[in-house]
Amino acid sequence: MRLKYVIRRLKRLFDAYLPDRELIMRTDGKVWFVKISKKIQIAGLILVIVTSGWGIFSSFSYFAVGKVIEAKDKEILKTRIVYRGLLSEISNYQSKFTILTDDLEENHESMLDLVEKNANLQQNLSTAKSKLVSSKRRFESELVSSKRQYETELVSSKRQYETELVSSKRRQDEIAAVKGRLKAKLKDIEQRMRSLNTHNFELKGNLSSISGSLENALAERNSALMLNERLNERTSELLANLDNLQNSEKNVIARLTRTTVDEISVLEKFISRTGIQPKQLIAGEKRTSTLGQGGPFVEVQKGNEPGAFLKSSIDNLGAKLDRLSNLKRLVGVIPFSPPLEHFSISSHFGKRRDPINKRWAMHYGLDLTGFKKAKVYATAPGKVVKSGYKGKYGKFIEIDHGDGFKTRYGHLYKTLVKRGQEVKFRQKIGLLGNSGRSTGSHLHYEVTHNGKQKNPWRFIKAGKYVYKN
């Protein structure tokens, strides 16, 4: 019973991890399927295990014997090294013993020398103390004598300063008397000067009133002339600045218009590669011509309307920018990207022989082959309008990208999005499979615009240039 259980477990493992596999080979549009059965896979696995086990066993036995011999050689070498080390240590100890005996003899002799030097130092210390006491007494006597001499000099300088102070007070009294006499004379002179100043002020007042009126008139005339000159200069500067500003604005608008036109032509070329004319996609570009307008005709004379050329240039640039923004928006919704990362084309768009009944039929999509369960991506952002099983398409997804563009994905192994879900660009929406009316694992990919079928390969080829630029 135990053996049967083990056999059943092995069979389940082989069924799970070694299923029957198919290799897809494609040459010149023809596809071959090579089947590898479970028995061949088991035989190959057993052969690989036996070969690797024998290699591991022979390698291990070879290295194990070599390591044993090498370990014995290392032990013999270690014992020889230890013996030689012991001999060298014994010789080192003998040499150290002889050195220590020599050092003890030298230390004994140096101790005797130190005892003699200590006795000499004590004698020198006693003589130095006696000299220090005698020098201290001599310094104290000199200090007392210098103090007495300083006190006598201080008393004599104090008396001399007092006599000089008395004489200076007398001189100050004499100077104060002379100063009083000079002040009286100065007051008389100041009174005479005041009377003369009042007379001069009266004369100056009359002259200043007359000259002031003349100066005011001249100043007003000069200020008016200067103001007129400044206004003329400012007017000419403003006119020159206005001309420069208009020229620079014209140049900027011209450069922007050229750049916008170049971008528009590049985007239109990319879109036209899909087989759709860009003018058909942009709705409402000429709406202004159909709106209600009217009024009397008044011809504009040249130069009557200031900045007419600049205004028309700005209007032209605005129209070009509107067109460019519409084209950029369209590039964002057109499905330029391929739905698989790695693929090969097994059937193109158009007339072909049906792969099942071999009769001529119209193929409105592109069949892309790849690995089973490969990731399928949304080729542009949009909203899922269908997700589920749809007849001969098998497991099927349809996405509305806006502006009339829709993409369809058929024969899926599994759908990963639901109806009504918003998807982003290159979001994973399903897995490649073989459901529905199909001869093998592939993706049936369709692109429609306003309900009309379009060739998806043109969109993918145009996308290579879009994402490159």
C-alpha positions as CSV (number, residue, x, y, z in Angstrom):
1,M,0.0,0.0,0.0
2,R,2.8,2.4,0.9
3,L,4.5,1.7,-2.5
4,K,1.3,2.4,-4.4
5,Y,0.8,5.6,-2.6
6,V,4.4,6.8,-3.4
7,I,3.8,5.8,-7.1
8,R,0.6,7.9,-7.2
9,R,2.4,10.9,-5.6
10,L,5.2,10.7,-8.2
11,K,2.7,10.5,-11.0
12,R,0.8,13.6,-9.7
13,L,4.1,15.5,-9.5
14,F,5.1,14.5,-13.0
15,D,1.7,15.5,-14.3
16,A,2.0,18.9,-12.6
17,Y,5.6,19.8,-13.5
18,L,6.2,17.7,-16.6
19,P,3.1,18.1,-18.8
20,D,3.1,17.4,-22.5
21,R,4.8,20.4,-24.2
22,E,4.7,21.8,-27.7
23,L,7.4,23.7,-29.5
24,I,6.1,26.1,-32.2
25,M,8.5,26.5,-35.2
26,R,7.7,29.0,-37.9
27,T,9.5,29.3,-41.3
28,D,8.4,31.4,-44.3
29,G,4.8,31.8,-42.9
30,K,4.5,28.0,-42.2
31,V,4.0,26.8,-38.6
32,W,5.1,23.4,-37.2
33,F,4.2,21.9,-33.8
34,V,6.8,19.6,-32.2
35,K,5.3,17.6,-29.2
36,I,7.6,16.5,-26.3
37,S,5.8,13.7,-24.3
38,K,6.0,13.1,-20.6
39,K,8.1,9.9,-20.9
40,I,10.8,11.7,-22.9
41,Q,11.0,14.4,-20.3
42,I,11.2,11.9,-17.4
43,A,14.0,9.9,-19.3
44,G,16.0,13.1,-19.8
45,L,15.5,14.2,-16.2
46,I,16.8,10.7,-14.9
47,L,19.8,10.9,-17.3
48,V,20.7,14.4,-16.0
49,I,20.4,13.2,-12.4
50,V,22.5,10.1,-12.9
51,T,25.2,11.9,-14.8
52,S,25.4,14.8,-12.2
53,G,25.5,12.2,-9.3
54,W,28.4,10.2,-10.8
55,G,30.3,13.4,-11.5
56,I,29.8,14.6,-7.9
57,F,30.9,11.2,-6.4
58,S,34.1,10.9,-8.5
59,S,35.0,14.5,-7.7
60,F,34.4,14.1,-4.0
61,S,36.5,10.8,-3.8
62,Y,39.4,12.4,-5.7
63,F,39.6,15.5,-3.5
64,A,39.0,13.5,-0.2
65,V,42.2,11.2,-0.8
66,G,44.3,14.2,-1.7
67,K,43.2,16.1,1.4
68,V,44.1,13.2,3.8
69,I,47.7,13.0,2.4
70,E,48.1,16.7,2.5
71,A,46.9,16.8,6.2
72,K,49.5,14.1,7.2
73,D,52.3,16.1,5.5
74,K,51.2,19.2,7.3
75,E,51.4,17.4,10.7
76,I,55.0,16.2,10.1
77,L,56.0,19.6,9.1
78,K,54.5,21.2,12.2
79,T,56.4,18.8,14.5
80,R,59.7,19.6,12.9
81,I,59.0,23.3,13.2
82,V,58.0,22.9,16.9
83,Y,61.3,21.0,17.6
84,R,63.4,23.6,16.0
85,G,61.6,26.3,17.9
86,L,62.4,24.6,21.3
87,L,66.1,24.5,20.4
88,S,66.1,28.2,19.6
89,E,64.3,29.1,22.8
90,I,66.9,27.2,24.9
91,S,69.8,29.0,23.2
92,N,67.9,32.3,23.8
93,Y,67.5,31.6,27.5
94,Q,71.2,30.9,27.9
95,S,72.2,34.1,26.2
96,K,69.7,36.1,28.4
97,F,71.2,34.5,31.6
98,T,74.7,35.7,30.7
99,I,73.4,39.2,30.0
100,L,71.7,39.4,33.4
101,T,74.9,38.5,35.3
102,D,76.8,41.2,33.5
103,D,74.1,43.8,34.2
104,L,74.2,42.9,38.0
105,E,78.0,43.5,38.2
106,E,77.6,46.9,36.4
107,N,74.7,48.0,38.8
108,H,76.9,47.2,41.9
109,E,79.7,49.4,40.7
110,S,77.2,52.3,39.8
111,M,75.8,52.1,43.4
112,L,79.2,52.7,44.9
113,D,79.7,55.7,42.7
114,L,76.3,57.1,43.8
115,V,77.2,56.9,47.5
116,E,80.3,58.9,47.0
117,K,78.4,61.6,44.9
118,N,75.8,61.9,47.7
119,A,78.4,62.8,50.3
120,N,79.8,65.5,48.1
121,L,76.4,67.0,47.5
122,Q,75.6,67.3,51.2
123,Q,78.8,69.3,51.7
124,N,78.0,71.6,48.9
125,L,74.5,72.1,50.3
126,S,75.8,73.3,53.7
127,T,78.1,75.9,52.1
128,A,75.2,77.2,49.9
129,K,73.0,77.7,53.0
130,S,75.6,79.9,54.7
131,K,76.1,82.1,51.6
132,L,72.3,82.6,51.4
133,V,72.0,83.8,55.0
134,S,74.8,86.4,54.5
135,S,73.2,87.8,51.3
136,K,69.8,88.1,52.9
137,R,71.2,90.3,55.8
138,R,73.0,92.6,53.3
139,F,69.8,93.1,51.2
140,E,67.8,94.2,54.3
141,S,70.3,96.8,55.3
142,E,70.3,98.3,51.8
143,L,66.5,98.4,51.7
144,V,66.4,100.5,55.0
145,S,68.9,103.1,53.7
146,S,67.0,103.6,50.4
147,K,63.7,104.1,52.2
148,R,65.1,106.9,54.3
149,Q,66.6,108.7,51.3
150,Y,63.2,108.6,49.5
151,E,61.3,110.1,52.4
152,T,63.7,113.2,52.5
153,E,63.3,113.8,48.8
154,L,59.5,113.7,49.1
155,V,59.4,116.3,51.9
156,S,61.6,118.8,49.8
157,S,59.5,118.4,46.6
158,K,56.3,119.1,48.6
159,R,57.6,122.4,49.9
160,Q,58.7,123.5,46.5
161,Y,55.2,122.8,45.0
162,E,53.5,124.9,47.8
163,T,55.6,128.0,46.9
164,E,54.8,127.7,43.2
165,L,51.0,127.4,43.9
166,V,51.0,130.7,45.9
167,S,52.7,132.5,43.0
168,S,50.3,131.1,40.4
169,K,47.2,132.4,42.4
170,R,48.6,135.9,42.2
171,R,49.1,135.8,38.5
172,Q,45.4,134.5,38.0
173,D,44.1,137.6,39.9
174,E,46.0,139.9,37.6
175,I,44.7,138.2,34.5
176,A,41.1,138.4,35.7
177,A,41.4,142.2,36.1
178,V,42.7,142.6,32.5
179,K,40.0,140.4,31.2
180,G,37.2,142.6,32.7
181,R,38.6,145.7,31.0
182,L,38.6,143.9,27.6
183,K,35.0,142.8,28.0
184,A,33.8,146.3,28.5
185,K,35.5,147.5,25.3
186,L,34.0,144.5,23.4
187,K,30.5,145.4,24.4
188,D,30.9,149.0,22.9
189,I,32.1,147.6,19.6
190,E,29.2,145.1,19.4
191,Q,26.6,147.9,19.9
192,R,28.1,149.8,17.0
193,M,28.1,146.7,14.7
194,R,24.5,146.0,15.4
195,S,23.4,149.5,14.3
196,L,25.4,149.1,11.0
197,N,23.9,145.6,10.4
198,T,20.3,146.8,10.7
199,H,21.0,149.5,8.0
200,N,22.6,146.9,5.7
201,F,19.7,144.5,6.2
202,E,17.2,147.1,5.1
203,L,19.2,147.7,1.8
204,K,19.6,144.0,1.2
205,G,15.8,143.3,1.7
206,N,15.0,145.8,-1.1
207,L,17.5,144.2,-3.5
208,S,16.6,140.6,-2.7
209,S,12.9,141.3,-3.4
210,I,13.7,142.7,-6.9
211,S,16.2,139.9,-7.7
212,G,13.9,137.2,-6.4
213,S,11.1,138.2,-8.8
214,L,13.5,138.2,-11.7
215,E,15.0,134.8,-10.7
216,N,11.6,133.3,-10.4
217,A,10.6,134.4,-13.9
218,L,13.8,133.0,-15.4
219,A,13.5,129.7,-13.4
220,E,9.9,129.2,-14.7
221,R,11.0,129.8,-18.3
222,N,14.0,127.5,-18.0
223,S,12.0,124.7,-16.3
224,A,9.3,124.9,-19.1
225,L,12.0,124.6,-21.8
226,M,13.7,121.7,-20.0
227,L,10.3,119.9,-19.5
228,N,9.5,120.3,-23.2
229,E,12.9,118.8,-24.2
230,R,12.5,115.9,-21.8
231,L,9.0,115.2,-23.1
232,N,10.2,115.2,-26.7
233,E,13.1,112.9,-25.8
234,R,10.7,110.6,-23.8
235,T,8.3,110.5,-26.7
236,S,11.0,109.5,-29.2
237,E,12.3,106.8,-26.8
238,L,8.8,105.4,-26.3
239,L,8.2,105.3,-30.1
240,A,11.6,103.6,-30.6
241,N,10.8,101.1,-27.8
242,L,7.3,100.4,-29.3
243,D,8.9,99.7,-32.7
244,N,11.4,97.4,-31.1
245,L,8.8,95.7,-29.1
246,Q,6.6,95.1,-32.1
247,N,9.5,93.7,-34.1
248,S,10.6,91.4,-31.3
249,E,6.9,90.2,-30.8
250,K,6.7,89.6,-34.6
251,N,9.9,87.6,-34.5
252,V,8.8,85.5,-31.5
253,I,5.4,84.8,-33.0
254,A,7.0,83.9,-36.3
255,R,9.4,81.4,-34.5
256,L,6.5,79.9,-32.5
257,T,4.4,79.6,-35.7
258,R,7.2,77.8,-37.5
259,T,7.9,75.5,-34.6
260,T,4.1,74.7,-34.3
261,V,3.8,74.1,-38.0
262,D,6.8,71.7,-37.9
263,E,5.2,69.8,-35.0
264,I,1.9,69.6,-36.8
265,S,3.4,68.3,-39.9
266,V,5.3,65.6,-37.9
267,L,2.2,64.5,-36.1
268,E,0.1,64.5,-39.3
269,K,2.7,62.3,-41.0
270,F,2.6,59.8,-38.1
271,I,-1.2,59.7,-38.1
272,S,-1.3,59.4,-41.9
273,R,0.9,56.3,-41.7
274,T,-2.2,54.5,-40.2
275,G,-4.2,55.1,-43.4
276,I,-6.4,57.8,-41.8
277,Q,-6.2,61.4,-42.9
278,P,-5.7,63.8,-39.8
279,K,-8.2,66.4,-41.2
280,Q,-10.9,63.8,-40.9
281,L,-10.2,63.2,-37.3
282,I,-10.2,66.8,-36.1
283,A,-13.8,67.8,-35.9
284,G,-14.9,71.4,-35.6
285,E,-11.7,72.9,-36.9
286,K,-13.6,75.2,-39.3
287,R,-16.6,75.9,-37.1
288,T,-16.2,79.6,-37.2
289,S,-17.0,79.7,-40.9
290,T,-20.5,78.2,-40.3
291,L,-21.5,80.4,-37.4
292,G,-23.9,83.3,-37.9
293,Q,-22.1,86.6,-38.8
294,G,-23.0,89.8,-40.6
295,G,-22.9,93.6,-40.7
296,P,-22.1,96.4,-43.2
297,F,-18.8,96.1,-45.2
298,V,-16.3,98.8,-44.2
299,E,-13.0,98.4,-46.0
300,V,-10.0,98.7,-43.7
301,Q,-7.5,101.3,-45.0
302,K,-3.8,100.5,-44.6
303,G,-2.5,101.9,-41.4
304,N,-5.9,102.7,-39.9
305,E,-5.8,99.8,-37.4
306,P,-2.6,99.8,-35.2
307,G,-1.0,96.4,-34.8
308,A,-3.2,94.8,-37.5
309,F,-0.4,92.6,-38.7
310,L,0.6,91.5,-35.2
311,K,-3.0,90.8,-34.4
312,S,-3.4,88.6,-37.5
313,S,-0.2,86.8,-36.7
314,I,-1.4,86.1,-33.1
315,D,-4.7,84.8,-34.5
316,N,-2.9,82.5,-36.9
317,L,-0.6,81.2,-34.2
318,G,-3.7,80.5,-31.9
319,A,-5.3,78.5,-34.7
320,K,-2.1,76.5,-35.2
321,L,-1.7,75.9,-31.5
322,D,-5.4,74.7,-31.3
323,R,-4.7,72.3,-34.2
324,L,-1.5,71.1,-32.5
325,S,-3.3,70.4,-29.2
326,N,-6.0,68.5,-31.0
327,L,-3.3,66.4,-32.8
328,K,-1.5,65.7,-29.5
329,R,-4.8,64.6,-27.9
330,L,-5.4,62.3,-30.8
331,V,-1.9,60.8,-30.5
332,G,-2.8,60.0,-26.9
333,V,-5.9,58.0,-27.9
334,I,-4.8,56.3,-31.1
335,P,-3.6,52.7,-30.4
336,F,0.0,52.9,-31.7
337,S,1.4,50.4,-29.3
338,P,1.5,46.6,-30.0
339,P,-0.5,44.4,-27.5
340,L,2.3,42.0,-26.9
341,E,6.0,42.6,-25.9
342,H,7.4,39.7,-28.0
343,F,5.4,38.3,-30.9
344,S,5.4,37.1,-34.5
345,I,2.7,37.5,-37.1
346,S,1.0,34.3,-38.2
347,S,-1.8,36.0,-40.3
348,H,-2.1,39.6,-41.7
349,F,-5.1,41.8,-42.2
350,G,-7.1,41.2,-45.4
351,K,-8.0,38.3,-47.7
352,R,-6.6,34.9,-46.6
353,R,-7.5,31.2,-46.6
354,D,-9.3,30.1,-43.5
355,P,-7.0,28.0,-41.3
356,I,-9.8,25.5,-40.5
357,N,-11.9,25.0,-43.7
358,K,-9.1,26.3,-46.1
359,R,-11.6,28.5,-48.0
360,W,-11.0,32.1,-49.0
361,A,-12.2,34.6,-46.3
362,M,-11.7,38.2,-45.2
363,H,-9.6,38.6,-42.1
364,Y,-10.3,41.9,-40.3
365,G,-7.6,41.6,-37.7
366,L,-4.0,40.6,-37.0
367,D,-3.0,37.2,-35.6
368,L,0.0,37.5,-33.2
369,T,1.7,34.3,-31.9
370,G,3.7,34.1,-28.7
371,F,4.1,32.1,-25.6
372,K,1.0,30.7,-23.9
373,K,-0.3,32.9,-21.0
374,A,1.9,35.8,-22.3
375,K,0.7,39.2,-20.9
376,V,-1.6,41.2,-23.2
377,Y,-1.5,45.0,-22.8
378,A,-4.0,47.8,-23.6
379,T,-2.6,49.6,-26.7
380,A,-4.1,53.0,-25.6
381,P,-6.0,54.4,-22.6
382,G,-9.8,53.9,-22.6
383,K,-12.8,52.2,-21.2
384,V,-13.7,48.4,-21.4
385,V,-17.0,48.0,-23.1
386,K,-17.0,44.2,-23.4
387,S,-15.2,41.5,-21.4
388,G,-16.1,37.9,-21.4
389,Y,-16.8,35.0,-23.8
390,K,-18.0,36.0,-27.3
391,G,-18.7,33.1,-29.6
392,K,-15.9,32.2,-32.0
393,Y,-13.7,34.9,-30.5
394,G,-13.5,32.9,-27.3
395,K,-12.6,34.9,-24.3
396,F,-12.8,38.5,-25.7
397,I,-12.1,42.1,-24.6
398,E,-13.2,45.3,-26.4
399,I,-11.9,48.8,-25.4
400,D,-13.3,52.2,-26.4
401,H,-10.4,54.8,-26.6
402,G,-12.5,57.8,-27.7
403,D,-12.8,59.7,-30.9
404,G,-14.2,56.6,-32.6
405,F,-11.3,54.3,-32.0
406,K,-11.8,50.8,-30.5
407,T,-9.6,47.8,-30.1
408,R,-10.5,44.1,-29.8
409,Y,-8.6,41.2,-28.3
410,G,-9.7,37.6,-29.0
411,H,-8.8,33.9,-28.2
412,L,-7.6,34.9,-24.7
413,Y,-6.7,32.4,-22.0
414,K,-7.9,34.7,-19.3
415,T,-9.4,38.2,-19.0
416,L,-8.1,40.5,-16.2
417,V,-10.5,43.5,-16.6
418,K,-14.2,44.0,-16.2
419,R,-16.9,45.8,-18.3
420,G,-16.9,49.6,-17.5
421,Q,-13.4,49.6,-16.1
422,E,-11.0,52.4,-17.1
423,V,-7.7,51.1,-18.3
424,K,-4.4,53.0,-18.7
425,F,-1.8,52.8,-21.5
426,R,0.1,49.5,-21.4
427,Q,-2.0,48.1,-18.6
428,K,-2.2,44.3,-18.4
429,I,-5.7,43.3,-19.5
430,G,-5.4,39.5,-20.2
431,L,-3.3,36.5,-21.0
432,L,-2.7,35.0,-24.4
433,G,-4.5,31.7,-25.1
434,N,-6.4,29.4,-27.5
435,S,-10.1,29.9,-26.7
436,G,-12.8,30.0,-29.3
437,R,-12.4,29.1,-33.0
438,S,-8.6,28.7,-33.0
439,T,-5.8,26.3,-34.1
440,G,-3.2,27.3,-31.5
441,S,-2.2,29.8,-28.9
442,H,-2.3,33.3,-30.5
443,L,-4.0,36.8,-30.1
444,H,-6.5,38.0,-32.6
445,Y,-6.1,41.9,-32.5
446,E,-8.5,44.3,-34.3
447,V,-8.6,48.2,-34.6
448,T,-11.8,50.0,-35.7
449,H,-12.5,53.7,-36.3
450,N,-16.1,54.9,-36.4
451,G,-17.2,51.2,-36.9
452,K,-14.9,50.6,-39.9
453,Q,-12.2,47.9,-39.7
454,K,-8.6,49.2,-40.0
455,N,-5.3,47.4,-40.6
456,P,-3.7,47.1,-37.1
457,W,-0.2,46.5,-38.6
458,R,-0.2,50.1,-39.9
459,F,-0.9,51.5,-36.5
460,I,2.0,49.4,-34.9
461,K,4.4,50.5,-37.6
462,A,3.5,54.1,-37.2
463,G,3.9,53.7,-33.4
464,K,7.6,52.8,-33.8
465,Y,8.2,56.4,-35.2
466,V,5.9,58.0,-32.7
467,Y,7.7,56.6,-29.6
468,K,11.1,57.1,-31.2
469,N,10.4,60.8,-31.6
